Amino acid sequence: MSASKEQVMAALSTVIEPELHRDIVSLNMVRDLAIEGDAAHFTIVLTTPACPLKNVFEERCNAALVGKVPGINRLHISWDAQVPTDRRIHGRLNVPMRSIVAVGSGKGGVGKSTVAVNLAAALAQAGARVGLIDADILNPNIPQMTGLSNGRPRVLDGKMQPIESYGIKIMSTGFLTEPDKPMILRGPMLHSAIRQFFTDVNWENLDYMIVDLPPGTGDAPLSLAQSFPLTGAIIVTQPQEVAVADALRSIAMFETLNVPILGIVENMTGDFFGTGGGERLAGERKVPFLGRVPLEAEVRIGGDYGRPIVVTMPDSEAGQAFERLAQTVAARISVVMLQSADVIPLNIIG
């Protein structure tokens, strides 16, 4: 006797998505179900291409179906991914991106841009469509860190074309100015420059827009947070107390502006700077701790020469740390968006 689609879907409704704590059927993650003989064929649509839980889903689906639904002895699971869309972006901005994530820090020198570049590269390697805006308008570092120091964007149909590196679409004032000439802009001009990077660039369709902020709580981060619907913010800190104290101010700024804190990254951990400060701050502020990245010379060298370590040395300790960070951040974005009243839930995404 062959199983019915209704029986199979009922069994799959007992499979819980580990991050969202809801079943995969009500989340509309199960698509294209077909039954052929004793095999059930279906696609699971993940909330991010960077999801590390395929084995978990496969094990749970097997446990729910094989030997439990009469007539089903085999599964053939295909995989797809679709990042949930932050409805607020489409309500306020005519830009083709599903989520906007700010990477900030309370002070300079903590490796914030390094984290932003490697996070973007890791997401792109996982198959996501990723953009990266260098919002440090006055002191842009992203072109050098992505090997694009000599990049110049083209203009087509009145819009700048982002420059691509490592699968990331990138825009920076570093592409528009001479490297030896300073950028001198006041607050309103900074605001205008950041807004133009969103509205006057042909981004096409992005799953994640990563925005590398300048350090501190000045005009640029305030303009971004007040002008654009940020899906969330990532705070980068070093382990030592002086960096943690500055990171606390950055967290407070985003919380005051009602921007969800996706979590804290503890960068440059090891003997020199110590360890644990970022994790302790996350516990005190009751925000997620996203992980720590070890202090390795290869990370600095990669930044200097435009070679993100997550691409060039993925098996290194730091490369693995950035890959885990991307997976954790992607999962956090899905959770934050689906918990908000201002998102398009998975069960109606197309």
Backbone torsions as a table, in degrees:
resi	resn	phi	psi	omega
1	MET	NA	128.6	-178.8
2	SER	-81.0	144.5	175.4
3	ALA	-74.3	153.9	176.8
4	SER	-94.7	160.7	176.4
5	LYS	-62.1	-35.5	-180.0
6	GLU	-63.1	-39.4	178.5
7	GLN	-65.2	-43.2	-179.2
8	VAL	-65.6	-44.3	-180.0
9	MET	-65.7	-36.3	177.5
10	ALA	-62.9	-40.8	178.7
11	ALA	-67.7	-40.5	179.7
12	LEU	-68.0	-21.4	178.4
13	SER	-70.1	-6.0	175.0
14	THR	-92.3	-4.9	-179.8
15	VAL	-87.7	120.6	-174.4
16	ILE	-99.6	132.0	173.0
17	GLU	-70.4	122.0	-170.0
18	PRO	-63.1	-34.1	-177.5
19	GLU	-83.5	-39.4	-173.9
20	LEU	-91.7	-16.0	176.7
21	HIS	60.0	35.2	172.8
22	ARG	-132.9	159.8	-176.6
23	ASP	-77.4	153.2	-172.0
24	ILE	-71.9	-17.8	177.6
25	VAL	-78.0	-47.5	179.6
26	SER	-66.6	-24.5	175.4
27	LEU	-82.2	-0.7	-179.5
28	ASN	59.6	35.7	177.4
29	MET	-86.5	-13.6	-179.7
30	VAL	-98.6	120.6	-177.6
31	ARG	-130.2	157.8	168.6
32	ASP	56.6	44.5	179.3
33	LEU	-70.2	132.1	174.5
34	ALA	-142.4	145.4	179.6
35	ILE	-117.5	122.4	178.6
36	GLU	-127.2	108.2	-176.8
37	GLY	62.6	-123.4	-179.2
38	ASP	-98.8	16.2	-176.5
39	ALA	-116.1	136.6	173.0
40	ALA	-102.4	125.1	178.0
41	HIS	-109.6	128.9	175.6
42	PHE	-159.6	164.5	178.1
43	THR	-110.2	136.8	171.7
44	ILE	-105.4	122.1	179.7
45	VAL	-95.9	108.4	-178.8
46	LEU	-78.3	160.6	180.0
47	THR	-82.8	-3.8	176.6
48	THR	-160.8	142.8	173.6
49	PRO	-64.2	-19.3	-178.0
50	ALA	-88.3	11.8	-177.8
51	CYS	-64.6	127.6	179.8
52	PRO	-93.8	11.1	-167.0
53	LEU	-106.3	18.6	-178.4
54	LYS	-57.3	-42.7	-179.9
55	ASN	-63.1	-37.6	178.2
56	VAL	-63.2	-47.0	179.0
57	PHE	-61.4	-43.6	-178.3
58	GLU	-62.5	-44.2	178.9
59	GLU	-62.8	-43.0	-177.3
60	ARG	-70.6	-35.8	177.1
61	CYS	-67.9	-41.2	176.3
62	ASN	-61.0	-43.5	-179.5
63	ALA	-64.8	-32.7	-178.3
64	ALA	-79.9	-26.7	-171.6
65	LEU	-109.1	-53.3	-172.2
66	VAL	-69.8	120.9	-177.7
67	GLY	82.3	-8.2	179.4
68	LYS	-106.1	-37.1	177.2
69	VAL	-101.4	118.6	-177.3
70	PRO	-55.2	130.3	177.0
71	GLY	93.6	-10.4	179.6
72	ILE	-103.4	113.9	179.6
73	ASN	-118.5	-12.2	-177.6
74	ARG	-141.2	151.2	175.3
75	LEU	-123.6	142.5	170.6
76	HIS	-125.6	103.3	-175.6
77	ILE	-104.7	126.1	170.6
78	SER	-101.1	160.1	-174.3
79	TRP	-124.9	139.0	173.2
80	ASP	-141.1	173.1	179.7
81	ALA	-147.3	143.4	176.6
82	GLN	-148.8	115.1	179.7
83	VAL	-72.3	131.5	176.5
84	PRO	-58.5	150.7	-177.2
85	THR	-99.9	129.9	175.5
86	ASP	-77.5	107.8	-174.7
87	ARG	-60.5	-29.4	-177.4
88	ARG	-63.5	-31.3	178.6
89	ILE	-61.8	-46.2	-177.1
90	HIS	-75.9	-18.4	175.6
91	GLY	-79.2	-24.8	-174.8
92	ARG	-119.2	-20.8	-176.6
93	LEU	-135.2	136.7	174.9
94	ASN	-91.6	68.2	-178.8
95	VAL	-129.5	141.1	-174.7
96	PRO	-87.1	68.0	178.6
97	MET	-140.8	143.3	-175.4
98	ARG	-85.7	-27.9	-178.7
99	SER	-153.7	150.5	178.2
100	ILE	-125.4	122.2	-175.7
101	VAL	-122.3	122.4	178.1
102	ALA	-91.7	138.1	173.3
103	VAL	-112.6	114.0	-174.4
104	GLY	-128.4	170.3	176.8
105	SER	-153.3	157.0	179.8
106	GLY	-79.7	-21.1	-177.8
107	LYS	-145.1	162.6	176.8
108	GLY	-80.1	163.4	174.7
109	GLY	83.3	9.2	-178.8
110	VAL	-96.0	0.7	178.5
111	GLY	88.1	26.3	-178.7
112	LYS	-61.0	-46.5	179.9
113	SER	-65.6	-35.8	176.0
114	THR	-60.6	-43.4	178.1
115	VAL	-64.7	-44.3	-178.4
116	ALA	-61.4	-45.4	-178.2
117	VAL	-65.7	-47.2	-178.2
118	ASN	-70.2	-33.4	174.8
119	LEU	-62.7	-48.2	179.5
120	ALA	-61.6	-42.8	-179.5
121	ALA	-64.8	-40.4	-179.9
122	ALA	-66.1	-40.9	177.0
123	LEU	-63.9	-41.4	178.8
124	ALA	-64.3	-40.9	178.7
125	GLN	-63.0	-29.2	179.0
126	ALA	-77.0	-8.2	178.0
127	GLY	109.2	2.2	179.3
128	ALA	-80.5	155.7	174.7
129	ARG	-92.7	114.9	-166.8
130	VAL	-125.8	136.0	170.9
131	GLY	-114.8	155.8	179.2
132	LEU	-139.1	117.1	176.4
133	ILE	-103.9	127.2	174.6
134	ASP	-87.7	95.5	-177.5
135	ALA	-88.1	4.8	171.0
136	ASP	-83.5	79.1	-170.1
137	ILE	-60.7	-39.5	-173.8
138	LEU	-82.0	-28.4	-177.2
139	ASN	-134.5	67.4	-175.4
140	PRO	-72.4	130.4	179.4
141	ASN	-116.6	-15.5	-173.1
142	ILE	-60.9	-39.9	179.1
143	PRO	-56.0	-45.4	179.6
144	GLN	-65.8	-39.3	-174.6
145	MET	-74.4	-13.2	177.7
146	THR	-113.9	11.3	177.5
147	GLY	74.3	26.9	-175.1
148	LEU	-121.5	32.4	-175.6
149	SER	-58.1	-28.3	-179.4
150	ASN	-102.3	13.8	-177.4
151	GLY	-70.8	141.6	174.0
152	ARG	-136.6	122.5	-176.6
153	PRO	-73.9	144.2	172.7
154	ARG	-84.4	160.7	175.0
155	VAL	-118.6	122.5	178.1
156	LEU	-128.7	129.5	178.5
157	ASP	52.9	38.5	175.0
158	GLY	80.9	4.9	180.0
159	LYS	-125.6	141.6	174.3
160	MET	-71.2	145.2	176.9
161	GLN	-99.8	123.2	178.4
162	PRO	-62.6	152.6	178.0
163	ILE	-94.4	138.4	-173.7
164	GLU	-105.2	137.2	174.6
165	SER	-149.1	133.7	179.8
166	TYR	54.5	32.3	179.2
167	GLY	79.4	6.6	-178.6
168	ILE	-107.1	134.7	173.0
169	LYS	-88.2	125.9	-166.9
170	ILE	-128.4	142.0	172.1
171	MET	-138.5	138.0	-176.7
172	SER	-155.7	150.1	172.2
173	THR	-65.5	-17.8	175.5
174	GLY	-62.5	-21.4	176.1
175	PHE	-81.2	-13.9	-169.7
176	LEU	-110.9	-6.2	-175.5
177	THR	-130.4	165.0	174.5
178	GLU	-79.1	138.1	-174.5
179	PRO	-63.0	-23.4	-177.0
180	ASP	-98.2	8.7	179.7
181	LYS	-114.3	131.0	-176.7
182	PRO	-74.7	148.9	171.0
183	MET	-91.1	123.5	-179.9
184	ILE	-121.9	102.9	-176.5
185	LEU	-135.1	143.6	173.0
186	ARG	-90.6	173.8	-173.9
187	GLY	-49.9	-52.2	-178.7
188	PRO	-61.0	-33.7	178.9
189	MET	-71.9	-35.4	174.5
190	LEU	-61.0	-45.6	179.5
191	HIS	-58.9	-44.5	-179.1
192	SER	-64.5	-40.9	-179.0
193	ALA	-63.5	-43.8	-179.7
194	ILE	-64.5	-43.4	-179.4
195	ARG	-63.0	-39.2	179.6
196	GLN	-64.2	-31.9	177.9
197	PHE	-64.1	-26.7	176.2
198	PHE	-84.5	-45.4	-167.9
199	THR	-94.9	-22.9	-174.9
200	ASP	-108.7	17.3	179.1
201	VAL	-120.1	138.1	179.7
202	ASN	-83.0	87.9	-175.6
203	TRP	-82.9	-13.3	-171.7
204	GLU	59.3	-138.7	-176.6
205	ASN	-110.1	123.1	-177.5
206	LEU	-119.5	142.6	170.2
207	ASP	-80.7	-42.9	-177.0
208	TYR	-133.6	128.9	167.7
209	MET	-106.5	115.0	177.6
210	ILE	-96.3	128.5	-178.6
211	VAL	-115.8	114.2	178.3
212	ASP	-85.7	108.3	-176.4
213	LEU	-85.0	156.4	168.1
214	PRO	-70.0	159.4	-179.4
215	PRO	-67.9	159.5	174.5
216	GLY	90.3	-166.6	-175.5
217	THR	-125.6	39.8	-176.1
218	GLY	-90.1	-153.3	-171.2
219	ASP	-59.6	-45.2	-173.2
220	ALA	-64.0	-52.5	178.9
221	PRO	-64.5	-35.5	177.7
222	LEU	-65.2	-44.2	179.4
223	SER	-60.9	-44.2	-179.7
224	LEU	-62.3	-49.8	-175.6
225	ALA	-66.2	-32.8	-178.6
226	GLN	-83.4	-23.2	-173.1
227	SER	-99.7	-24.2	-173.1
228	PHE	-127.8	145.0	179.8
229	PRO	-76.9	91.9	-178.6
230	LEU	-74.8	128.7	174.9
231	THR	-65.9	-33.6	178.6
232	GLY	177.4	171.7	-179.6
233	ALA	-126.4	141.8	173.1
234	ILE	-109.0	130.8	-179.9
235	ILE	-106.1	126.7	179.8
236	VAL	-105.9	132.8	177.6
237	THR	-141.8	158.2	165.3
238	GLN	-87.5	167.4	-175.3
239	PRO	-72.7	-25.6	-170.7
240	GLN	-73.9	159.1	-169.0
241	GLU	-61.2	-38.3	-177.5
242	VAL	-64.4	-37.0	177.7
243	ALA	-71.3	-39.2	179.7
244	VAL	-63.5	-40.4	179.0
245	ALA	-62.2	-40.0	177.9
246	ASP	-69.8	-37.9	178.0
247	ALA	-61.7	-35.0	178.2
248	LEU	-59.1	-39.8	179.1
249	ARG	-66.4	-36.1	177.9
250	SER	-66.9	-40.9	176.2
251	ILE	-60.5	-45.5	-178.8
252	ALA	-60.8	-38.2	179.0
253	MET	-62.4	-49.1	-178.9
254	PHE	-65.2	-38.2	178.4
255	GLU	-64.5	-39.4	177.4
256	THR	-62.0	-34.1	-179.9
257	LEU	-89.8	9.5	177.3
258	ASN	60.7	35.2	174.3
259	VAL	-96.7	122.5	-179.8
260	PRO	-59.9	137.7	175.2
261	ILE	-89.2	110.0	178.3
262	LEU	-68.1	-29.9	176.8
263	GLY	152.9	-178.5	-176.9
264	ILE	-116.2	135.0	173.9
265	VAL	-107.5	127.5	175.5
266	GLU	-96.9	108.3	-175.2
267	ASN	-101.3	155.9	176.5
268	MET	60.7	40.3	177.6
269	THR	-76.5	153.2	180.0
270	GLY	146.7	-168.5	-174.7
271	ASP	-62.1	-36.3	-172.9
272	PHE	-69.6	-51.6	-177.4
273	PHE	-97.9	-7.2	-177.9
274	GLY	87.4	-164.2	-179.3
275	THR	-155.5	153.8	171.6
276	GLY	103.5	-16.7	-176.2
277	GLY	-63.4	-43.9	179.3
278	GLY	-66.4	-40.5	178.9
279	GLU	-65.7	-39.6	178.1
280	ARG	-64.0	-41.9	178.2
281	LEU	-62.3	-41.5	178.3
282	ALA	-59.8	-42.3	177.9
283	GLY	-64.4	-41.7	-179.0
284	GLU	-66.7	-37.3	-178.6
285	ARG	-90.7	-1.5	179.6
286	LYS	56.8	45.9	173.6
287	VAL	-121.7	159.5	-176.8
288	PRO	-65.7	143.7	169.7
289	PHE	-95.7	117.4	-172.3
290	LEU	-86.0	-14.2	179.1
291	GLY	131.0	173.6	179.9
292	ARG	-124.4	147.5	179.3
293	VAL	-116.1	124.7	-176.1
294	PRO	-70.7	153.2	175.3
295	LEU	-77.7	108.9	179.9
296	GLU	-132.2	138.7	-179.3
297	ALA	-59.7	-33.3	-177.2
298	GLU	-64.6	-27.9	177.0
299	VAL	-65.8	-45.7	178.7
300	ARG	-64.9	-43.1	179.7
301	ILE	-62.4	-42.1	178.2
302	GLY	-60.7	-39.5	177.5
303	GLY	-67.0	-40.4	-179.5
304	ASP	-64.5	-35.3	-173.5
305	TYR	-109.8	13.8	173.8
306	GLY	71.0	35.2	-178.8
307	ARG	-130.3	89.6	-179.2
308	PRO	-56.2	134.1	-173.5
309	ILE	-66.3	-26.8	179.3
310	VAL	-67.6	-19.4	177.0
311	VAL	-93.9	-46.9	-171.7
312	THR	-84.9	-29.0	179.8
313	MET	-136.2	63.1	-174.2
314	PRO	-63.9	-21.9	-178.5
315	ASP	-91.0	-3.4	176.6
316	SER	-70.3	165.2	-179.5
317	GLU	-60.8	-43.0	179.3
318	ALA	-69.5	-39.6	177.7
319	GLY	-60.2	-43.1	177.3
320	GLN	-65.6	-36.9	178.8
321	ALA	-63.0	-41.4	178.9
322	PHE	-69.2	-35.2	177.1
323	GLU	-64.8	-43.7	177.1
324	ARG	-64.1	-38.4	178.5
325	LEU	-59.4	-45.4	-179.7
326	ALA	-61.1	-42.1	179.2
327	GLN	-64.5	-42.5	-179.0
328	THR	-67.1	-43.4	179.6
329	VAL	-63.7	-44.1	179.2
330	ALA	-59.9	-41.7	177.5
331	ALA	-65.1	-41.5	178.9
332	ARG	-63.1	-39.9	178.2
333	ILE	-60.3	-45.1	179.4
334	SER	-60.8	-44.0	-178.8
335	VAL	-64.7	-48.3	-178.1
336	VAL	-61.6	-42.4	-177.4
337	MET	-68.7	-39.4	-178.0
338	LEU	-79.0	-15.9	174.9
339	GLN	-85.1	-16.0	-175.8
340	SER	-87.3	149.4	174.7
341	ALA	-75.1	-10.0	-174.1
342	ASP	-105.1	29.5	178.2
343	VAL	-122.3	159.7	171.8
344	ILE	-86.5	111.7	-175.7
345	PRO	-65.6	159.6	-175.7
346	LEU	-59.6	-30.0	-173.9
347	ASN	-76.9	2.1	173.5
348	ILE	-131.6	12.0	176.0
349	ILE	-76.4	147.8	-176.9
350	GLY	-101.4	NA	NA
